[in-house]
Amino acid sequence: MTKYSALAVSTNYWKPHSDYVDKVVTAIEDKIENGDYVVISEKAVSTALGTMVDETQVEPSWSARVIARFWMRSIWGYPLGILCGFGQRLQKRLRNYPFESGSRHKQVALQYSGFWQTFMFGSEGGIDGSNLPYSYVSLPLNNPNKLAQEIQTQIGLRLRKKVCVIIADTDKTYLFHNFFFTPRPHPLKGIHSLGATTTYMVGRILKLKKSSTPLSTAGCNLSASEALKITNIADKARGPGSGATVWDMAARFHVDVNEVSWEMLAAIKHKPIVIIRKTAKES
């Protein structure tokens, strides 16, 4: 069995319109070797590209309001949350799901991820508000393959290193025998996107083995199984950043959910890059 080492690389916070390619190359310059895997957070790239929505500018529809008030509070807060094994704290948060800001968030999910993804309790189709300030949420990347290739090419040109670049999302992929499936749309080839809430519940209720989800690779030809192993190691090395959810992020800074600022986020360590290296093979 192949063994791996992992190095989470700290950088400053990638604000919108940051040169994320230069930040990646600079951060790993004296740390990589030929054959390494460079795993990069989709959220960090999306934020740097400014692929975000300010939810205060969104007018929620009747459908979004119903989902926020009834579905999130009464369904996720009680039967679905209990079935999925949510902790008491998360269940309480869902039972008190904010109506106005929650309705705006669900409207964004309706517009950008589609009707069925909106019924997820969070990260609807890859939309994410953690590690972002105020009422901003990041949208999933439309072209992760192109972006991974761009980063991999620049590493080769500037650092003279041949590496594999992987862009990954923290949304989970589940394993059932040799079948990989996820509620996240557009995962890496070999991973099946089967919808939203039902897929998530099956994975949680059956307590299936899970990993963060690779979206694209460049500079290597990995099977889904290999890519999932690498992104799972990277996810554990990186940690939750400012918090695993928007509630955790706000609690860390002792403010309300919509009061986290750019300055607060810039004051903590961020690890958008993880270098994974094969170290040895066990006999």
N, C-alpha and C positions, 0 to 999 in steps of 0.2 A: 504494500500500500504506500502510495506517495505521501510524504509529509511536507508540510508547508510552514513557512514563517510569515508573519504579518507585521507591517510597520504602518501605523496610522500617522499621516503627515499633517501637522498643524499648519494652518495659514490664517491670514486675517479674513474677516468676513467678506464674502463676495457680494458686493452690492450690485444693483442693476447697472448695466453698461460697463462692467469690469471686463478686462481682457483675460478671460478665464484660461485661454490657451497659454498665454505667457505666464500666468500664475501657476499652472500645472508644471510647465517646463522648469520654471525657476525653483519651485518647491522641491522637485525630485532630482535636481541636477546632480547632486553629490551622493545620491542615495540608491540609484538604480543600477542594475546590471543587465546584460543581454539575457533575454528569456524571461524577465520578470513580467508579472501581471500588474497593471496599473488600473485599479478600480476607482471610478469617479462617481460621486453622487449626482443623480439626475437633478435633484432639488437645487444643488449648488449651481449647476450649469443653467438650469431654467431661470434661476434668480439673476445670474450674471447677464443673461440675454434679455432680461426685463419681460419675460413671458409670464406676466402676472395680471391679476385683476384686483382692483380696489373695490371691495364689496359694499362700501358705503355708497357707491355710485350706482348700485343695482336696485331696480324696483322689482320686488318679488311678485310673482303671479299667485293666483288663488291656489293652484296646485302645490307650489312651493310652501305656502303657508300651512296647508293641510298636512303635508309631509312633516314639517317642522313641529307643529303642535301635537298632532295625533301619533304619527308613525314613530317619530323619534322618542317622544316621551312615554307613550303607552305600550308600544310594541318593542322597541329596542331597550327601553328602560325596564321592562318587566320580562315577558316570556323569552324573547330572543337573547337578551343579555344574560339571563339565567342559563338558558340552554348552551350558550357559547362559553360559559364559565367566567364571565366578567367578574372582577372584584367588586366589593361593595362600593368603593369610591367611584369607580366608573359608572356603575349602575345608578348611583345617586346623581352624578353629573348628567346622565342621559335623561333621567326623570325630571330634571330641571333644565332641560335643553332650552337655550335662550330663543324666544319666539322671533323677535325682530331681526337680530343678526343671523339667527339660524335660518330664517326664511330667505334672507338674501343669499346666504351660502348655498342653500338648496336650489335657488334660482340659477346661480352660476353652474351648479352641477347639471341642471336640466339643459342649460344652453351649450355646455362644452362637453359633457360626458354622456348625455342621453337619459331617457326616462328611467330605465332599470337601474343604472348606476346610482341614481339619486337616492335609492332606498338603502344604500350602504350607510353604516353609522359614521363613517369617516373615510377620507381618501377616496372619494368617489371618482373612479376612473383615472386615478393618479393625481387629482387635485389635492393640494396639501397646504395647510396654513401654519404648520410648525416651522420654527426657525425663520419666521417672517414677522415683521412688525405690524402693529395696528390691525387693520382689517384686510390686509393683503393675503392672497393665496396664489400659489404658483400653479401653472398649468403643465400637463405632461408635454414632453418634447415631441414635436411632429417628425423630426428627422434625426433620431439618435445615431443611426448608422453613419450618416454624413459627418456628424459632429465627432464621433469616436475616431473616424478615419482622419479628420483634420488634426486632432490632437496627436494621434499616433504618428502621422507624417511629420509634424513639427518636432516631436521628440527625436525622430530619426535624423532629421536635418540638423538640428541644433545641438543635440547631445551625442549623436552618433551611436545610438543604442537601438537595438531591435527588441521592442517590447510588445505585449498584447494589451490593448486598452479595452476596458469593459465599462460601459455606463450601466448603472444599476439603480433600482428603486427599492425602498424598504418595504413596500407592499409584498405580501408573502405569496410564494408558490408552494403548493402542497404536493407531497409524493404519495401515490397509492400504487404499490408494487413498482412497476416501471413506467407509470403514467404520471406526468407532471401537469398540474393545472393551477390556475390562478384567477382571481376576480379582476386582475389588472388587464386592461386592453393592450394589445400589441407587444407581447413579450418576445423574447428571443425564440427563434425557430426551434421547435421541439418541445416547447411549453405551450399548453393549450389554454386559451382564454375562454372560459365557459360561462361568463356572465358575472353576476355580482353577489347579491346577498346569499343565494342558495349555495354557491361555490364556497364562499367564506364560511358559512355555517357548517357545511359538510367537513371542511378541514378542521374547524374548531371542535365540533362535537365528537368527531372520531379521533381527535388528538393526533392527527397525522404529522409526520415529520415535515418541517417547513424550512424555507430559506428566503432571504431577500431575492428579488426578481431581477435577473440580468435582462437588459433591453437590447443591447447591441455589443458587438465585438469588432475590433479592427487589429490586424496584424497577426491573427491566429485563427484556427478553425477548430473551435471547441464544440463538443457535444453539449446538449442541455445539461446532462448530469455533471459534467466537469465544470461548466460555467456556474451552476448552482452551488457546487462545493466551494468554489473560489469566492463567490459573492457572499456566501454565508460566513466564511472566515473573515472577510472584510467587514461585514456588518457588525460582527462581534467586536472586532478590533476598534472600529470607529466609535461605537457607543451611540447614545441617543441625542447628542448635541445639546441644545438648550432644553430639550424635553421630548418625550416620545409623542405627546399630543399637545394641542394648543393649550389645554388646561394645565398640563405639567409645565409647559413653558411659562405661562403666566404665574403659576405658583412659585416657580424658581425666582422670579423677579418681584414677587409680592405685589402684583398689580392685577387689574382686571384683564380679561382676555384681549380686549382691544386697545390696551394701553402699553403694550410692549413697544419699545422704540428702537430705531436703528442703533442708537448709542448703546443701549443695553445689550443688544446682540453682538455689537462690535467688541464689547468688553470681555467676552468669554472666548475660550479656545474653540476653534472649529477644525474639523478633520474631514474635509471633503474628499481627500485622496487616501487610498490605502495601497501600499505596495505588497504584493504577495509573491513569495519566492519558493520554488521547490528546493527543499533542503536535502532530503535523502529518501531512500526507499527502505521500508521495514521488510525484513525477511519473513 
